[in-house]
């Protein structure tokens, strides 16, 4: 056994690859470096080959390759683990496990999804066992310290942390990567960073600051999008009616700068021409929106090809393949299925460049690019030396080239490992809708991605929906039953299949819109503006005219399941948000002095009422499922 002490850490390593790593009060035990070929573990023997003051290196051999392993210390007491391998020949299915610790007690865990949504917030002790997968950076908090396990945003191979949790502990966690259909023989993994601090917010922002920065960041000017109200029923006439309504409103027209037509305008995924609901064509629509003073935008699923598209019938050599080497259905959503393009091919690159050059030349200034993550569900691409982590960049690079200087790109279902240079805005939350379930699920991912906004890109928390059950008299308010597609002929009960897109009242709408403001990123209305009640229109006006501010910080992110206390800095003041997520009345109170605020009162953002502040503590007795958004002026 070899032992090595670092500043704040200690390593014990054995010849068979078993090791224990202690960082401050966190002991990661049960680890073993494992190399698996098609699920079978190779017998590895390790020797120490070098040791320095701040590093120790090992050499490992097994029948199919040799490996170099290094542990080294950083400048801020962090420890890095890095592995490089040289195979004798390419392997079709290779799994590498770098850490697999267990029995680690925790108070809270925050994990990151690989794309929008899917963040994990676990508050211990748990009532039932949970499993999770986390990418980029995972935060494990115990008492007053947090352990960060992080990987670079852009990786050579995709690292992830798979875990299970029960009771008061993380029962089993594994940092690993799976490499399939890769013809390279050099396996060079990016370093795993482990760091402990009493300031988890600083660790997350410092990690973000270490990633590659974009050249510019987009303007967070608000817009309107057709999806949440209309979905696939959107028409040319409805787009123009909403645009005309906004253009006539004295407040909305001043702040809403773009009109985006979402899914439903095209013939099908893979054939991007107007359908019969847009009889005048998309160039006509762009000119009309520009005439009204808006920047037009369009939705695309650039890599998806539905089976009825021409490419799927006669151009299938452009498609990515499954294990058997033939194109496969990688995409599925709401019972729609599709193939995916293979962006490692020059023909696909030219196809995407020409497609977006055409629509950019029509005057479209914003492109929402959706279902991007589905591309990596394919097993094989023509160029098998391109690692899966580089596929996202290859998909978007020709689109960026075709639109650079002319249009902004929003990555939806974008894998963040594609980096910061190919899109301007990124969806961080899941699909929101005006539903309580959507709001409570979405808040976790919006909160957990605070580190990215206005650093790496502009965060998009999804729509600022203003309609609710207790306002207006829209007969179509709950008409769309999108989940009926899951109702099968022999189902005995309808269950959630009849779930509507609206089940909230005005107080819950205030929570949703307050979170959009705290996100301080993209703001997109998505209601039928002509059917909104006066109270809803007033909410929309307040949201789009509000100062964007700095990214709101969820102050209890590392000690709650859903953050209830938020703080946001403005140019000349602050916004503070208190939320009651429970179904019972609750008191929320927050000392203001640590936030740099001294005040005797605040203004309720939604009502303009004055809220008294006693002893410099912001306090509210909140009814179930309500919030208070206070504005403090300097």
C-alpha positions in Angstrom: 0.0 0.0 0.0 1.2 3.5 -0.8 0.2 6.6 1.2 0.3 10.2 0.2 -0.6 13.4 2.1 -1.8 16.5 0.4 -2.8 19.8 1.8 -6.1 18.9 3.4 -6.3 15.4 2.0 -4.8 11.9 2.4 -4.6 9.0 -0.1 -4.1 5.3 0.5 -3.6 3.2 -2.6 -3.2 -0.6 -3.1 -1.7 -2.6 -5.9 -5.1 -4.0 -7.0 -6.5 -0.4 -7.5 -8.4 -0.2 -4.2 -8.0 3.2 -2.6 -9.3 5.5 0.1 -9.3 9.3 -0.2 -10.0 11.6 2.7 -10.7 15.3 2.2 -11.1 17.2 5.4 -14.1 15.4 7.1 -15.2 13.5 4.0 -13.8 9.9 3.7 -14.4 8.3 0.3 -14.0 4.6 1.0 -14.5 1.5 -1.1 -13.0 2.9 -4.2 -11.3 0.8 -6.9 -10.1 1.8 -10.4 -12.0 -0.5 -12.7 -11.7 -1.1 -16.5 -14.5 -3.1 -18.0 -14.7 -4.5 -21.5 -18.2 -5.4 -22.5 -19.1 -5.6 -18.8 -16.2 -7.9 -17.8 -13.7 -6.3 -15.4 -10.0 -6.5 -16.4 -7.4 -7.7 -13.8 -5.3 -4.6 -13.2 -2.0 -4.5 -11.3 -0.6 -1.1 -10.3 2.9 0.1 -9.5 3.9 3.5 -8.2 6.0 5.2 -10.9 6.6 8.7 -9.5 6.0 10.9 -6.5 6.4 14.6 -6.1 5.5 17.1 -3.4 2.0 17.7 -4.8 1.4 14.6 -6.9 1.7 10.8 -7.1 1.5 8.7 -10.2 0.8 5.0 -10.8 1.2 2.7 -13.8 -1.3 -0.1 -14.4 -1.2 -3.1 -16.8 -3.9 -5.5 -18.0 -4.1 -7.8 -21.0 -5.7 -5.2 -23.4 -3.9 -2.0 -22.4 -1.8 0.0 -20.1 -3.0 2.9 -17.9 -1.4 5.9 -16.2 -3.2 7.3 -13.1 -2.3 10.5 -11.3 -3.5 12.2 -8.1 -2.4 15.8 -7.7 -3.2 18.9 -5.7 -4.4 22.2 -7.0 -3.9 25.7 -5.7 -7.1 25.8 -3.5 -6.7 22.6 -1.6 -8.6 20.7 -4.3 -7.5 17.2 -5.4 -7.5 16.0 -9.0 -7.7 12.4 -10.3 -6.7 11.9 -13.9 -6.5 8.6 -16.0 -5.0 8.0 -19.4 -5.0 4.6 -21.2 -3.4 3.1 -24.3 -5.3 0.2 -25.7 -3.8 -2.5 -28.0 -6.8 -2.1 -30.3 -10.1 -0.3 -30.3 -12.8 -1.7 -28.1 -16.5 -1.5 -29.0 -17.7 -1.2 -25.4 -15.5 0.1 -22.6 -16.4 1.3 -19.1 -14.0 3.1 -16.8 -14.8 3.6 -13.1 -12.7 6.1 -11.3 -14.5 6.4 -8.0 -17.1 4.1 -6.4 -17.4 5.2 -2.7 -20.2 4.3 -0.3 -21.5 4.9 3.2 -21.0 8.7 3.0 -23.2 10.5 5.4 -24.8 13.7 4.1 -27.3 16.4 5.0 -28.0 17.4 1.4 -27.0 16.5 -2.2 -27.4 18.7 -5.3 -26.8 17.0 -8.7 -26.8 18.4 -12.2 -28.6 16.9 -15.2 -26.8 16.6 -18.5 -29.2 19.1 -20.1 -32.3 21.1 -19.2 -34.1 20.0 -16.1 -33.2 16.7 -14.3 -31.3 18.3 -11.4 -31.4 16.4 -8.1 -32.0 18.0 -4.7 -32.0 15.4 -1.8 -32.6 16.5 1.8 -31.4 13.8 4.2 -32.6 11.8 6.0 -34.6 10.3 3.2 -37.9 8.6 3.7 -37.4 6.3 0.7 -34.3 5.2 -1.3 -33.4 7.4 -4.3 -31.1 6.9 -7.3 -29.6 9.8 -9.4 -27.2 10.6 -12.1 -25.2 13.9 -12.0 -22.9 15.6 -14.5 -20.6 18.6 -14.4 -20.6 19.2 -10.6 -22.2 17.4 -7.7 -22.4 19.1 -4.3 -22.6 17.0 -1.1 -23.2 18.9 2.1 -22.6 17.7 5.6 -22.9 20.0 8.6 -21.2 23.3 7.5 -19.0 21.9 4.7 -19.6 20.8 1.1 -17.7 18.4 -1.0 -17.7 19.2 -4.7 -17.1 16.5 -7.3 -16.6 18.2 -10.7 -15.6 17.6 -14.3 -14.9 20.1 -17.0 -18.0 21.4 -18.9 -16.5 20.3 -22.3 -14.9 16.8 -22.0 -13.1 14.4 -24.2 -15.3 11.6 -22.9 -18.5 12.1 -20.9 -18.0 11.6 -17.1 -20.9 11.2 -14.8 -21.7 10.3 -11.2 -24.3 7.6 -10.7 -25.5 7.2 -7.2 -28.0 5.8 -4.7 -29.0 7.2 -1.4 -30.9 5.8 1.6 -31.6 7.1 5.1 -28.8 9.5 6.1 -26.2 8.4 3.6 -25.1 8.0 0.0 -25.1 4.2 -0.1 -23.2 3.7 -3.4 -21.7 6.3 -5.8 -19.7 5.7 -9.0 -17.8 8.3 -11.1 -17.6 6.6 -14.5 -17.6 6.9 -18.3 -18.9 4.6 -21.0 -17.2 4.6 -24.4 -18.8 2.7 -27.3 -18.1 2.4 -31.0 -15.0 4.6 -30.7 -12.1 3.7 -32.9 -9.4 5.5 -30.9 -6.9 3.5 -28.8 -5.9 6.5 -26.6 -8.3 7.0 -23.8 -7.5 10.4 -22.2 -10.1 11.3 -19.5 -10.4 14.8 -18.2 -9.5 15.2 -14.5 -12.0 14.7 -11.7 -11.9 17.6 -9.3 -12.6 17.1 -5.6 -12.8 20.1 -3.3 -14.2 20.9 0.2 -15.4 24.3 1.3 -17.7 26.1 3.6 -18.9 28.3 0.7 -20.6 26.0 -1.9 -21.9 29.0 -3.9 -18.4 30.2 -4.4 -17.2 26.8 -5.5 -19.9 26.5 -8.1 -19.3 30.0 -9.6 -15.5 29.5 -9.5 -16.0 26.3 -11.4 -18.1 28.1 -14.0 -15.5 30.9 -14.2 -12.9 28.3 -15.1 -14.8 27.2 -18.2 -14.4 28.8 -21.6 -16.2 32.1 -21.8 -18.4 33.2 -24.8 -17.4 36.1 -26.9 -20.6 37.9 -26.2 -23.8 37.4 -24.3 -27.3 38.0 -25.7 -29.6 40.8 -24.8 -32.2 39.5 -22.3 -35.0 41.5 -23.9 -38.4 39.8 -23.4 -40.3 38.0 -26.2 -43.4 36.0 -26.9 -43.5 32.3 -27.9 -46.5 30.3 -29.3 -45.9 27.0 -27.7 -47.4 26.8 -24.2 -50.9 28.0 -25.2 -51.1 26.7 -28.8 -48.7 23.8 -29.2 -49.2 22.2 -32.6 -52.4 24.2 -33.2 -50.6 27.5 -33.9 -51.5 29.3 -37.2 -50.3 32.2 -39.2 -53.4 34.2 -38.2 -52.9 33.5 -34.5 -49.3 34.6 -34.6 -50.2 37.9 -36.2 -53.1 38.5 -33.9 -50.9 38.1 -30.8 -48.2 40.3 -32.3 -50.8 43.0 -33.1 -52.1 42.9 -29.6 -48.6 43.3 -28.1 -47.8 46.1 -30.6 -51.0 48.0 -29.5 -50.2 47.7 -25.8 -48.3 50.8 -24.5 -46.2 48.7 -22.0 -45.8 45.4 -23.9 -44.7 47.0 -27.2 -41.9 48.9 -25.4 -40.3 45.8 -23.9 -41.3 42.7 -26.0 -38.8 42.6 -28.8 -39.3 39.2 -30.5 -42.1 36.9 -31.6 -41.1 33.2 -31.9 -43.2 30.6 -33.7 -42.6 27.3 -32.0 -43.3 23.8 -33.1 -46.2 23.4 -35.5 -45.3 25.6 -38.5 -43.4 22.9 -40.4 -44.5 20.0 -42.6 -42.6 17.6 -40.4 -39.3 17.3 -38.5 -36.7 17.0 -41.2 -38.7 18.9 -43.9 -38.6 22.5 -42.8 -41.2 24.1 -45.0 -44.4 25.8 -44.0 -47.5 23.6 -43.6 -51.1 24.5 -44.5 -51.6 26.5 -41.3 -49.1 29.0 -42.6 -50.5 29.5 -46.1 -48.5 32.7 -46.9 -45.2 31.0 -46.1 -42.6 31.8 -43.5 -40.9 34.7 -45.5 -44.2 36.5 -45.6 -44.6 36.1 -41.8 -41.1 37.4 -41.1 -41.8 40.5 -43.1 -45.1 41.1 -41.3 -43.5 40.8 -37.9 -40.6 43.1 -38.9 -43.1 45.6 -40.2 -44.8 45.6 -36.7 -41.4 46.3 -35.1 -40.5 42.8 -33.9 -37.6 40.4 -34.5 -39.1 37.2 -35.8 -38.0 33.8 -34.5 -38.5 30.1 -35.5 -38.4 26.8 -33.7 -36.4 23.9 -35.2 -35.5 20.4 -34.2 -32.4 20.5 -36.4 -31.2 16.9 -35.9 -34.5 15.1 -35.9 -35.9 13.4 -39.0 -39.3 11.9 -38.8 -40.0 8.6 -40.8 -42.1 10.4 -43.4 -39.4 13.0 -44.2 -37.6 12.6 -47.5 -34.2 12.2 -45.8 -35.5 9.1 -43.9 -36.7 7.6 -47.2 -34.0 8.4 -49.7 -31.2 10.1 -47.8 -30.8 7.7 -44.9 -27.0 7.7 -45.4 -27.1 11.0 -43.6 -28.5 9.4 -40.4 -26.7 8.2 -37.3 -27.0 4.5 -36.6 -27.7 2.0 -33.8 -25.6 -1.0 -32.7 -26.4 -3.0 -35.8 -25.0 -0.2 -38.1 -28.4 0.9 -39.5 -30.4 4.1 -38.8 -32.4 3.8 -35.7 -35.3 5.8 -34.0 -33.4 7.8 -31.4 -36.0 10.4 -30.8 -39.3 9.9 -29.0 -41.6 12.6 -27.4 -45.4 12.6 -27.0 -45.5 9.5 -29.2 -43.7 11.2 -32.1 -40.5 9.3 -33.2 -37.6 10.1 -35.4 -34.1 9.3 -36.6 -31.2 11.7 -36.0 -28.7 13.3 -38.4 -25.1 12.3 -38.2 -23.2 15.6 -37.8 -19.8 14.0 -38.4 -20.7 13.8 -42.1 -19.9 16.7 -44.5 -23.3 16.3 -46.3 -25.1 16.8 -43.0 -22.9 19.9 -42.2 -23.8 21.4 -45.6 -27.5 20.5 -45.2 -27.7 22.4 -41.8 -25.7 25.4 -43.1 -27.9 25.8 -46.1 -31.1 25.3 -44.1 -30.3 28.1 -41.6 -28.8 30.4 -44.2 -32.1 30.2 -46.0 -34.2 31.2 -43.0 -31.7 33.7 -41.8 -31.9 35.5 -45.2 -35.7 35.7 -44.7 -35.1 38.0 -41.7 -35.4 35.5 -38.8 -33.3 36.8 -35.9 -33.9 34.0 -33.3 -33.8 30.3 -33.6 -35.0 27.9 -30.9 -33.1 24.6 -31.4 -34.8 21.8 -29.7 -34.4 18.1 -28.9 -30.6 18.4 -29.4 -29.8 15.8 -26.7 -31.6 13.1 -28.8 -28.6 13.1 -31.2 -26.4 11.4 -28.7 -28.9 8.5 -28.2 -27.5 7.1 -31.5 -24.7 4.4 -30.9 -22.6 5.0 -34.0 -21.6 7.9 -36.2 -19.7 7.7 -39.4 -16.5 9.3 -38.0 -15.8 7.0 -35.1 -12.8 9.0 -33.9 -15.1 11.8 -32.8 -16.0 11.3 -29.2 -19.6 11.6 -28.2 -18.8 14.7 -26.1 -17.9 16.5 -29.4 -21.0 15.6 -31.3 -23.1 18.5 -29.9 -20.5 21.0 -31.1 -20.4 19.4 -34.5 -24.1 19.5 -34.8 -24.4 23.2 -34.0 -21.2 24.6 -35.6 -22.7 24.9 -39.2 -25.9 26.5 -37.8 -23.7 29.0 -35.9 -21.7 29.7 -39.1 -24.9 30.3 -41.1 -26.4 32.7 -38.6 -23.4 34.4 -37.0 -24.0 38.2 -36.9 -27.6 37.7 -38.0 -29.4 35.7 -35.4 -29.3 34.4 -31.8 -29.5 30.7 -31.0 -31.3 29.1 -28.0 -30.3 25.6 -27.2 -33.2 23.6 -25.8 -32.4 20.0 -24.7 -28.9 21.2 -25.3 -26.1 19.1 -23.7 -24.0 21.6 -21.9 -20.9 19.6 -22.8 -21.2 21.3 -26.2 -19.7 24.4 -24.6 -20.4 28.1 -24.7 -19.5 29.0 -28.3 -22.3 27.5 -30.4 -25.4 28.9 -28.7 -26.3 32.2 -27.0 -29.1 31.1 -24.6 -29.7 27.7 -23.0 -32.8 26.1 -21.4 -32.0 25.2 -17.8 -35.4 24.2 -16.5 -37.7 21.5 -17.7 -41.1 22.2 -19.4 -42.9 24.5 -17.0 -46.6 25.0 -18.0 -49.1 26.7 -15.7 -49.2 23.7 -13.4 -48.2 23.3 -9.8 -46.3 20.1 -10.6 -44.3 21.9 -13.3 -43.5 24.8 -11.0 -42.3 22.7 -8.1 -40.2 20.5 -10.3 -38.7 23.3 -12.4 -37.6 25.4 -9.5 -34.8 22.9 -8.6 -33.1 23.1 -12.0 -33.5 26.8 -12.3 -32.0 27.3 -8.8 -29.2 24.7 -9.4 -28.0 26.5 -12.6 -27.5 29.9 -11.1 -23.8 29.6 -11.9 -24.3 29.6 -15.7 -26.5 32.7 -16.2 -24.7 35.7 -17.7 -21.4 33.9 -17.3 -21.5 31.1 -19.9 -24.8 31.9 -21.6 -28.2 33.4 -20.9 -30.3 31.0 -18.8 -33.8 30.2 -20.1 -36.1 29.0 -17.3 -38.9 28.4 -19.8 -42.1 30.4 -20.2 -43.5 33.3 -18.2 -47.1 32.0 -18.2 -49.7 34.5 -16.8 -53.0 32.7 -17.3 -54.6 30.9 -14.3 -57.9 29.3 -13.3 -59.3 32.3 -11.4 -58.8 34.9 -14.0 -60.4 35.5 -17.4 -63.1 33.7 -19.2 -61.2 31.8 -21.9 -63.3 28.8 -23.0 -60.2 27.1 -24.3 -58.1 27.7 -21.1 -58.0 23.9 -20.3 -59.0 22.5 -23.6 -55.6 21.1 -24.7 -55.2 17.5 -23.3 -51.7 16.7 -24.6 -51.3 13.6 -22.5 -54.2 11.8 -24.3 -51.5 10.4 -26.6 -50.6 8.0 -23.8 -54.1 6.6 -23.5 -54.2 3.1 -24.9 -57.3 1.2 -26.2 -57.5 -1.2 -23.3 -56.8 1.3 -20.5 -59.6 1.0 -17.9 -59.1 4.5 -16.3 -58.1 7.8 -17.8 -55.7 8.7 -14.9 -53.2 11.5 -15.8 -53.9 11.1 -19.5 -56.5 13.9 -19.2 -54.1 16.3 -17.4 -54.5 19.9 -18.6 -51.8 22.5 -19.1 -53.4 24.9 -16.4 -54.2 24.0 -12.8 -52.9 27.0 -10.9 -54.5 30.2 -9.4 -53.1 33.7 -9.3 -50.9 33.1 -6.2 -49.1 30.2 -7.9 -48.7 32.3 -11.0 -46.9 34.9 -8.9 -44.5 32.2 -7.7 -43.8 31.1 -11.3 -43.2 34.6 -12.6 -41.2 35.6 -9.5 -38.8 32.6 -10.3 -38.5 33.8 -13.9 -37.4 37.2 -12.5 -35.0 35.6 -10.1 -33.5 33.6 -13.0 -32.6 36.9 -14.6 -32.3 35.3 -18.0 -34.7 34.9 -20.9 -38.3 36.1 -20.4 -40.8 34.7 -22.9 -44.5 35.2 -22.5 -46.5 32.3 -23.9 -50.2 33.0 -23.5 -53.0 33.9 -26.0 -52.6 37.6 -25.3 -56.1 38.5 -26.7 -57.8 36.2 -24.1 -55.9 37.2 -21.0 -57.9 39.0 -18.3 -56.9 42.5 -17.3 -55.2 41.2 -14.2 -53.1 38.8 -16.2 -52.1 41.5 -18.7 -50.9 43.6 -15.8 -48.8 40.7 -14.6 -47.3 40.3 -18.1 -46.5 44.1 -18.1 -44.8 43.9 -14.8 -42.7 40.9 -15.8 -41.5 42.3 -19.1 -40.8 45.8 -17.8 -38.9 44.7 -14.7 -35.1 45.2 -14.5 -33.3 42.0 -15.3 -30.8 42.4 -12.5 -28.1 40.0 -11.4 -28.9 36.3 -11.1 -31.0 35.6 -8.1 -29.3 33.4 -5.5 -31.3 30.7 -3.8 -30.0 31.2 -0.3 -31.1 27.8 1.1 -30.2 25.8 -2.0 -27.9 23.5 0.0 -30.2 22.9 3.0 -33.7 22.4 1.5 -35.5 20.3 -1.1 -36.8 23.5 -2.8 -35.4 26.9 -2.1 -37.7 29.2 -0.2 -35.4 32.2 0.2 -33.9 34.2 -2.8 -31.9 37.3 -3.1 -31.3 39.4 -6.2 -29.2 42.5 -6.6 -30.5 45.3 -8.8 -28.7 48.4 -10.1 -30.2 50.5 -7.4 -31.6 48.1 -4.9 -32.5 44.5 -4.2 -35.3 42.0 -4.7 -36.0 39.4 -2.0 -38.4 36.4 -2.6 -40.0 34.3 0.1 -41.9 31.2 -0.9 -44.2 28.8 1.0 -44.2 25.5 -1.0 -46.3 23.6 1.5 -50.0 23.0 1.7 -50.1 24.6 5.2 -49.6 28.2 6.3 -46.0 29.1 7.1 -43.9 31.9 8.4 -40.9 32.9 6.3 -38.3 35.4 7.7 -34.9 36.4 6.4 -32.4 38.7 8.1 -31.4 41.5 5.7 -28.1 42.7 7.2 -26.1 39.8 5.7 -27.5 40.7 2.3 -26.3 44.3 2.5 -29.8 45.6 2.9 -30.9 48.1 5.6 -34.6 49.0 5.3 -37.7 49.7 7.3 -40.1 48.7 4.5 -40.3 47.0 1.1 -42.7 47.2 -1.8 -44.7 44.1 -2.8 -43.7 43.7 -6.5 -47.1 42.3 -7.5 -49.4 44.7 -5.7 -47.3 47.8 -5.0 -48.3 47.6 -1.3 -45.9 48.6 1.3 -44.6 45.8 3.5 -43.1 46.8 7.0 -39.7 45.5 8.0 -38.9 45.1 11.7 -35.4 44.8 13.1 -34.1 44.6 9.6 -35.7 41.2 9.1 -38.0 40.5 6.1 -40.9 38.5 7.5 -44.2 37.2 6.1 -47.0 34.9 7.1 -47.7 33.1 3.9 -50.8 31.1 3.0 -50.2 27.7 1.3 -48.5 27.8 -2.1 -47.9 31.6 -2.1 -45.0 34.0 -2.1 -43.9 37.5 -1.3 -41.6 39.3 -3.7 -40.2 42.4 -2.0 -38.4 45.2 -3.7 -35.9 47.3 -1.7 -34.7 50.6 -3.1 -31.5 52.2 -2.1 
